């Protein structure tokens, strides 16, 4: 029984017309219909407020039988969604403002909700009556999926529905599923399943062996394909060191036996009385669900579904775990993706998972530019190369900065001359250009991605690995070249218009705002309300020249730049030609972080317009 994402009807295609012009490439999926309705608390809300952002739209009525269960899913999603720049909107159907307000308060909902008293909005969304619905929307306004109501008698499916919504919106929840994560293999739980002949297979039967559990449905054609693949692989390997345990999610023995006869299977099949194994292995009702367990009893791989790529991966991963001959199965016509590298190079792969490279595509998603051809070349693998990532071929396995980005297609197996013809530093500099990287010094940055340098983190726990990745946020690095600070007045003679505009900005009065909060003596506040805090020639307590967020806070210390004996234009950071998200956000974000200015990084364009003062206007960004 496969769990399907919500397939929206074609009737929803009369959607946000303004978004159509942006779609220069073929794309499947209906557009979110245009709607507007009164907001609880006053004003109007609707689809226009969702344009340009990923969104989660919750359609509900207080009387829905599944209402509280869906509300619980929404409450779990909401904090992660906000942190990932996802808009949240509720649609209260068939109730007045008093009833809607009571329902929102009772269910702990703290995001905007519109009133749909007559069910007009619900009708446009084709939300069924008496069922709470959840719609995932991408930044271009396309409905990605979701669900229309939960199965009333199967609350165990709720986590599966939530997991699907998270997948659609790229919302990671660490540790939620039993699968390798950030280079760690979780321990497989103890289990017991029953064979069709009544015999038992237990986790202890896998001790010292390689195990493969596959949850399947006897009526699923994809599961049939997977079972036939494994039966062939077992015959090919012909070893007692591999235990294959296909576990049916249905306990209807006659249906399983009919499948065995139809497919002429010889491999033993199992059932899961009470569903204990499925629960302990965090099976989410998507089949086939294949889990590979190494000789140490740890989960080394997990795959949902079946296709030629997954079959090749399973073959490589199982052979590597067994330690037998393992022919290279890389794509002959394109890029293979990091999972193929992981099978034979687990240590190097684990160190890569601790780098920001591994999350490069998620950065685009959060800033709603995951379809921008100016950004994609440096955040995906093989951009617009044969078999590489493109807008026409948006392969999930080619997202991020991966092995083949730095080592060539297929690494030395398929591109043996790649690094011989161009050194590693040159490869890095193809993306880390002055426009897109702030103060990129190869020797300083290399340890952050070096496999050898990152091997020292091999013993970290999952929580420690998450903390390490967060610490490696590029905004914590040194931003400017070393020089003395001279104060903003030194800039005025050559840049009078810019200095005048700065003088009228909130930055110029930043230190005075601390007085109103009685915080001028607080070092934690001084750091972001003065210039050059903590630097030898920067602001010092009692001094007045640098008591503001001055020019040098954003452009770097200026002594070298203004020196009479030889001014050097390149010695100060010119921001006019820099990428806002790649470079300017690093500078602004050092103070405008989540603790002090939540949401700033996703409002950067609007905030920059308040202070922008370059000599020449920047080219207008692509729509």
C-alpha positions in Angstrom: 0.0 0.0 0.0 1.8 3.1 -1.2 1.4 6.4 0.5 0.7 9.0 -2.2 1.3 12.7 -2.1 -1.8 14.7 -2.7 -2.5 14.9 -6.5 -4.4 18.1 -7.2 -7.0 18.2 -9.9 -6.4 20.1 -13.1 -9.2 22.4 -12.2 -6.9 24.2 -9.8 -4.8 25.5 -12.7 -6.6 28.9 -12.8 -4.2 30.2 -10.3 -1.8 33.1 -9.7 -1.5 34.6 -13.1 1.4 36.7 -12.2 3.5 33.6 -11.7 3.0 32.2 -15.2 5.4 34.6 -16.8 8.2 33.2 -14.7 7.7 29.7 -15.9 9.9 29.5 -19.0 10.3 25.7 -18.5 7.8 22.9 -18.5 6.5 22.1 -15.1 3.9 19.8 -13.7 1.5 20.6 -11.0 -1.5 23.0 -10.6 -1.1 26.6 -9.5 -2.5 27.7 -6.2 -5.9 29.5 -7.0 -6.1 33.2 -6.3 -8.1 33.9 -3.2 -8.6 36.6 -0.5 -10.5 36.7 2.7 -10.8 38.6 6.0 -8.0 37.9 8.5 -8.8 37.1 12.1 -7.9 40.3 13.9 -8.5 42.5 10.9 -7.2 43.1 7.4 -7.2 40.8 4.4 -5.1 37.8 3.7 -4.8 35.3 0.9 -2.7 34.0 -2.0 -1.1 37.4 -2.7 0.8 37.2 0.6 2.3 33.8 -0.4 3.8 35.0 -3.7 7.6 34.4 -3.9 7.8 32.1 -0.8 7.2 28.5 -0.1 4.0 28.1 1.9 1.9 25.7 3.9 -1.9 26.3 3.7 -4.1 24.6 6.3 -7.8 24.4 5.5 -9.9 23.4 8.6 -13.2 23.6 10.4 -13.4 23.2 14.2 -15.9 20.4 13.7 -13.5 18.3 11.5 -13.2 14.8 13.0 -9.5 14.8 12.2 -9.0 18.4 13.1 -6.9 18.0 16.3 -4.7 15.4 14.7 -4.0 17.7 11.7 -3.5 20.6 14.1 -0.9 18.6 15.9 1.0 18.0 12.7 0.8 21.8 11.9 2.1 22.7 15.4 5.1 20.4 14.8 5.8 21.8 11.4 5.3 25.5 12.3 8.6 26.3 14.1 10.7 24.5 11.5 8.7 26.2 8.7 9.3 29.7 10.1 13.0 29.0 10.5 13.1 27.9 6.8 11.3 31.0 5.5 8.0 29.2 4.8 4.8 31.2 5.0 2.0 29.7 7.1 -1.7 30.5 6.5 -4.8 28.9 7.9 -8.3 28.9 6.3 -11.1 28.6 8.8 -14.2 27.2 7.0 -17.9 27.6 7.8 -17.5 29.5 11.1 -17.7 33.1 12.3 -14.8 35.1 13.7 -15.7 34.1 17.3 -15.8 30.4 16.6 -12.6 30.6 14.5 -10.7 32.5 17.2 -11.7 30.0 19.8 -10.5 27.1 17.6 -7.2 28.8 16.9 -6.6 29.5 20.6 -7.5 26.0 21.7 -5.2 24.4 19.1 -2.3 26.7 19.9 -2.1 28.2 16.4 -0.1 31.5 16.2 0.1 32.3 12.5 -2.4 34.2 10.2 -5.8 32.6 9.7 -8.4 33.9 7.2 -12.2 33.4 7.6 -13.9 31.4 4.9 -17.4 31.6 6.3 -19.2 30.5 3.1 -16.5 27.9 2.0 -15.5 29.9 -1.1 -11.8 29.4 -0.5 -12.2 25.8 0.4 -14.1 25.3 -2.8 -11.3 26.8 -4.9 -8.9 24.5 -3.2 -11.2 21.5 -3.6 -10.9 20.8 0.1 -13.5 18.2 1.1 -16.0 19.0 3.8 -15.4 17.8 7.4 -11.8 16.9 6.6 -8.8 19.1 7.4 -6.5 19.6 4.5 -2.8 20.7 4.2 -1.3 22.0 1.0 2.4 22.5 0.3 3.2 25.3 -2.1 6.5 26.2 -3.8 7.9 29.7 -4.3 6.4 29.9 -7.8 2.9 29.2 -6.5 2.6 25.5 -7.6 0.9 23.0 -5.4 3.5 20.4 -4.7 1.2 18.0 -2.7 0.0 17.5 0.8 -3.2 15.7 1.9 -7.0 16.1 2.1 -7.9 14.7 5.4 -6.3 11.9 7.5 -7.6 8.3 7.6 -9.9 8.5 10.6 -9.3 5.0 11.8 -5.5 4.9 11.2 -3.8 7.5 13.4 -0.5 5.6 12.9 -0.4 7.1 9.4 -0.1 10.7 10.8 3.7 10.6 11.0 3.8 9.4 7.4 1.7 12.3 6.2 3.9 14.7 8.1 7.0 13.2 6.7 5.7 13.6 3.2 4.9 17.3 3.8 8.4 17.8 5.2 9.9 16.1 2.1 8.0 18.4 -0.2 9.1 21.5 1.6 12.7 20.4 2.3 12.1 20.5 6.1 14.7 18.3 7.7 13.9 16.7 11.0 17.1 15.2 12.4 16.7 11.8 13.9 13.1 11.3 12.9 13.7 8.3 10.7 16.0 5.3 11.1 18.5 6.1 8.4 22.2 7.1 8.1 22.5 10.8 8.9 25.5 13.2 8.9 27.9 10.3 8.6 26.4 8.2 11.4 24.8 4.8 11.0 22.1 4.2 13.6 21.8 0.9 15.4 19.1 -1.4 13.9 16.4 -2.3 16.5 15.8 -5.8 17.6 12.9 -7.4 15.6 11.0 -10.5 15.1 9.0 -11.4 12.0 7.1 -14.5 11.1 7.5 -16.6 8.0 4.7 -17.9 5.9 5.5 -21.4 7.2 5.2 -20.1 10.8 8.9 -20.0 11.6 10.5 -16.9 13.1 13.3 -14.6 11.9 14.9 -12.5 14.6 17.5 -9.8 14.7 20.0 -12.2 16.3 19.8 -14.3 13.1 21.6 -11.4 11.4 24.5 -11.3 13.8 27.8 -10.9 11.9 26.0 -10.9 8.6 24.7 -8.3 6.2 20.9 -8.0 6.4 18.3 -6.5 4.1 14.8 -5.8 5.4 12.2 -4.7 2.8 8.7 -3.7 3.8 6.4 -4.4 0.9 2.8 -4.7 -0.1 1.7 -7.8 -2.0 -0.5 -5.8 -4.3 2.1 -3.2 -5.2 3.7 -3.6 -8.7 6.8 -1.7 -7.6 7.3 -4.1 -4.7 7.0 -7.0 -7.2 9.8 -5.5 -9.2 11.9 -5.1 -6.1 11.3 -8.6 -5.0 12.3 -10.0 -8.4 15.4 -7.8 -8.4 16.5 -9.2 -5.0 15.8 -12.8 -5.9 18.1 -12.3 -8.9 20.8 -10.6 -6.8 20.7 -13.4 -4.2 21.3 -15.9 -6.9 24.1 -13.8 -8.3 25.9 -13.4 -4.9 25.2 -17.0 -3.7 26.3 -16.4 -0.1 25.0 -17.3 3.4 26.5 -14.0 4.6 23.5 -12.1 3.2 20.0 -12.4 4.9 17.1 -11.0 2.9 13.9 -10.5 4.8 10.9 -9.2 2.8 8.3 -8.2 5.3 4.7 -7.7 4.1 2.7 -4.8 5.5 -0.4 -6.8 4.9 -1.2 -9.8 7.0 -3.6 -11.4 4.4 -1.7 -14.6 3.9 -3.8 -15.7 0.9 -2.9 -12.4 -1.0 0.8 -12.9 -0.2 0.6 -16.5 -1.4 -1.1 -15.5 -4.6 1.7 -13.0 -5.3 4.3 -15.7 -4.7 2.6 -18.0 -7.2 2.1 -15.2 -9.8 5.8 -14.1 -9.6 7.1 -17.6 -9.0 9.2 -16.4 -6.1 11.4 -18.7 -4.1 12.7 -16.2 -1.6 11.2 -16.6 2.0 8.6 -14.0 2.9 7.5 -12.7 6.3 4.7 -11.0 8.0 4.8 -8.5 10.9 2.1 -9.4 13.5 1.1 -6.3 15.4 3.3 -4.1 13.1 6.1 -4.0 15.7 9.0 -4.2 13.2 7.4 -1.6 11.0 7.0 0.8 14.0 10.5 0.2 15.4 12.1 0.7 11.9 10.1 3.9 11.5 8.4 2.6 8.4 6.1 5.3 7.0 3.9 3.2 4.8 5.7 4.1 1.6 6.6 0.8 -0.2 8.9 -0.8 -1.1 11.0 0.5 1.9 14.4 -1.2 1.8 16.8 -1.1 4.8 20.4 -2.4 4.5 22.1 -3.5 7.8 25.8 -3.9 8.1 27.7 -6.7 9.9 27.8 -4.5 13.0 24.0 -4.3 13.2 23.9 -0.7 11.9 21.7 0.8 9.2 24.1 1.7 6.3 21.4 2.6 3.7 17.7 3.1 3.2 15.7 3.5 0.0 12.0 4.1 -0.7 10.7 3.0 -4.1 12.5 1.1 -6.9 14.1 2.3 -10.2 17.3 1.5 -12.1 19.3 3.9 -10.0 18.1 2.5 -6.7 18.8 -1.1 -7.9 22.3 -0.1 -8.9 22.9 1.6 -5.5 21.6 -1.4 -3.6 23.8 -3.7 -5.5 26.9 -1.6 -4.9 26.0 -1.0 -1.2 25.3 -4.6 -0.4 28.4 -5.9 -2.2 30.6 -3.3 -0.4 29.1 -4.4 3.0 29.8 -8.1 2.1 33.3 -7.2 1.0 33.0 -9.1 -2.3 33.8 -8.0 -5.9 32.0 -4.8 -6.6 31.9 -3.7 -10.2 31.6 0.1 -10.7 28.0 1.0 -11.6 28.3 4.7 -12.3 26.1 6.4 -14.8 27.5 5.9 -18.3 25.8 9.0 -19.7 25.7 11.4 -16.8 26.5 12.2 -13.2 25.9 9.6 -10.5 25.6 11.5 -7.3 27.3 11.2 -3.9 25.5 8.0 -2.7 27.5 5.9 -5.2 30.7 7.3 -3.8 29.6 6.6 -0.3 29.5 2.9 -0.8 33.2 2.5 -1.3 34.4 5.7 0.4 32.4 6.0 3.6 35.0 7.9 5.6 35.4 10.6 2.9 31.6 10.8 2.5 31.0 11.2 6.2 33.4 14.2 6.3 31.6 15.8 3.4 28.3 15.5 5.2 29.7 17.8 7.9 30.4 20.6 5.4 28.2 23.4 4.1 28.7 22.0 0.6 26.3 19.2 1.5 23.5 21.8 2.3 24.2 24.1 -0.7 20.9 23.4 -2.4 18.9 23.9 0.8 20.3 27.5 0.9 18.7 28.2 -2.4 15.4 26.7 -1.4 15.2 28.8 1.8 15.9 32.0 -0.3 13.4 30.9 -3.0 16.0 30.9 -5.8 16.1 27.1 -6.4 15.0 27.7 -10.0 17.4 30.7 -10.6 19.9 29.8 -13.4 22.3 32.3 -12.0 22.5 30.4 -8.7 22.0 26.8 -9.7 25.4 26.2 -11.4 27.3 26.4 -8.1 24.7 24.7 -6.0 24.1 21.6 -8.0 26.1 18.9 -9.8 26.8 19.0 -13.6 24.7 22.1 -14.3 23.3 21.8 -17.9 25.9 19.1 -18.7 24.7 15.8 -20.3 23.1 13.9 -17.5 23.6 16.7 -15.0 21.2 19.0 -13.1 19.1 21.4 -15.1 15.7 23.0 -14.9 14.4 20.2 -17.2 16.2 17.5 -15.2 15.8 18.5 -11.5 17.2 15.3 -10.1 17.2 15.2 -6.3 20.4 13.1 -6.2 22.3 16.0 -8.0 21.5 18.7 -5.5 24.2 20.3 -3.5 28.0 20.6 -4.0 29.0 17.0 -4.1 31.9 14.7 -4.9 31.7 15.1 -8.6 31.7 18.9 -8.3 35.3 18.8 -7.1 36.6 15.5 -8.5 34.8 15.5 -11.9 32.0 13.3 -13.3 32.5 9.8 -11.8 35.7 10.9 -10.1 38.9 9.4 -11.2 37.0 6.3 -12.5 35.4 8.4 -15.3 37.4 11.6 -15.3 41.0 10.5 -14.5 42.5 13.7 -15.9 40.1 16.1 -14.2 42.4 17.3 -11.4 45.5 16.7 -13.4 44.4 19.3 -15.9 43.1 21.8 -13.3 44.3 22.0 -9.7 41.9 21.9 -6.8 42.2 25.6 -6.1 41.1 26.4 -9.6 38.1 24.2 -9.2 37.1 26.1 -6.1 37.6 29.4 -7.7 35.1 28.6 -10.5 32.3 29.3 -7.9 34.1 31.2 -5.1 34.5 34.3 -7.2 34.8 37.8 -5.8 31.2 38.4 -6.7 29.9 35.4 -4.8 32.5 34.8 -2.0 33.6 37.2 0.7 37.4 37.2 1.3 37.9 33.7 -0.1 41.4 32.4 0.8 41.9 28.9 -0.5 44.4 27.9 2.2 42.1 29.1 5.0 38.9 27.5 3.6 40.4 24.1 2.5 40.4 22.7 6.1 36.6 23.2 6.2 36.1 20.7 3.4 39.2 18.6 3.5 38.5 14.9 4.1 41.7 14.5 6.1 41.1 17.6 8.3 37.5 16.6 9.0 38.3 13.0 10.0 38.9 14.2 13.5 35.1 14.6 13.9 34.5 10.9 13.4 33.5 10.4 17.1 31.0 13.2 17.4 27.4 12.4 18.2 24.5 13.4 16.0 23.8 16.5 18.2 27.5 17.5 18.2 27.6 17.2 14.4 24.5 19.4 14.0 26.2 22.0 16.3 29.4 21.8 14.2 27.6 22.5 11.0 25.8 25.5 12.5 29.2 26.8 13.8 30.6 26.5 10.3 28.1 29.1 9.1 30.2 31.4 6.9 29.0 34.5 8.7 31.2 33.6 11.7 34.4 33.9 9.6 36.8 36.9 9.3 35.1 39.3 6.9 37.7 41.9 6.1 41.4 42.4 5.4 43.5 43.6 8.3 43.9 47.4 8.6 43.4 50.3 10.9 40.0 51.9 11.4 39.7 55.6 10.6 36.0 56.5 11.1 33.3 57.5 8.7 34.3 61.2 8.5 37.4 60.1 6.6 35.1 58.8 3.8 33.1 62.0 3.4 35.5 64.0 1.2 35.4 61.5 -1.7 31.9 60.1 -1.1 29.8 63.0 0.0 26.5 61.7 -1.3 27.0 58.3 0.3 28.1 59.8 3.6 25.1 62.1 3.7 22.7 59.2 3.1 24.5 57.1 5.8 24.2 60.1 8.2 20.4 60.0 7.8 20.1 56.2 8.4 19.5 54.2 11.5 23.0 52.9 11.3 24.4 56.4 12.1 22.3 56.6 15.3 22.8 53.0 16.3 24.8 53.8 19.5 22.2 56.3 20.7 19.5 53.6 20.6 21.4 51.8 23.3 21.0 54.8 25.6 17.2 54.4 25.4 17.6 50.8 26.6 20.3 51.7 29.2 22.6 49.3 27.3 25.5 51.5 26.2 27.8 49.7 28.7 26.8 46.2 27.6 29.6 44.6 25.5 27.1 42.3 23.8 25.3 45.3 22.5 28.3 47.4 21.8 29.6 44.8 19.4 26.9 45.6 16.8 26.3 49.2 17.6 29.9 50.5 17.1 32.5 50.1 14.5 35.5 47.9 14.9 34.5 46.6 18.3 37.3 44.5 19.9 39.9 45.6 17.3 43.0 47.5 18.3 42.1 50.6 16.4 38.3 50.1 16.5 35.9 51.6 19.0 37.0 51.8 22.6 34.8 52.6 25.6 34.6 56.4 26.1 35.7 57.2 22.5 33.3 58.9 20.2 34.6 58.6 16.7 33.4 55.1 16.1 30.1 55.2 18.1 27.9 54.1 15.2 27.5 51.4 12.6 29.8 53.3 10.3 31.1 52.9 6.8 33.8 50.5 7.9 31.3 48.2 9.6 30.2 47.1 6.1 33.2 48.0 3.9 36.0 47.0 6.2 38.7 49.1 7.9 39.8 52.0 5.7 43.3 53.2 6.7 45.0 51.6 3.7 42.3 52.8 1.3 42.6 56.5 2.3 46.4 56.6 2.8 47.8 59.7 1.1 51.0 57.9 0.0 49.0 55.6 -2.3 45.3 55.0 -2.3 44.3 51.5 -3.4 40.7 51.1 -4.6 41.0 47.3 -4.0 41.8 47.7 -0.4 38.2 48.5 0.6 35.3 46.2 0.1 33.2 47.5 -2.8 29.7 46.0 -2.5 28.0 47.4 -5.6 28.8 44.3 -7.7 28.5 41.7 -4.9 25.7 39.1 -4.7 23.3 40.1 -2.0 22.6 36.6 -0.7 26.2 35.3 -1.1 28.2 38.2 0.2 26.3 41.1 1.6 24.1 38.9 3.8 27.3 37.6 5.4 28.2 41.1 6.5 24.7 42.2 7.6 24.0 38.8 9.1 26.9 39.1 11.5 24.6 41.4 13.6 21.2 40.9 12.1 21.0 37.3 13.1 18.1 35.2 14.3 18.7 36.3 18.0 18.6 40.0 17.3 16.6 40.4 14.1 14.5 37.2 13.3 13.7 36.8 9.6 16.2 39.5 8.4 18.0 37.2 6.0 14.7 36.6 4.1 13.8 40.3 4.0 17.3 41.4 2.8 16.3 43.1 -0.4 13.7 45.3 1.3 16.1 46.2 4.1 19.0 47.0 1.7 16.8 49.4 -0.2 16.7 51.5 3.0 20.5 52.0 3.0 21.7 51.3 -0.5 23.9 54.2 -1.7 26.2 52.8 -4.5 27.8 55.0 -7.2 25.9 53.1 -9.9 22.6 51.3 -9.8 22.8 47.5 -9.7 21.2 45.6 -12.5 17.6 44.7 -11.6 17.3 41.1 -10.4 15.6 38.5 -12.5 11.9 38.1 -11.7 
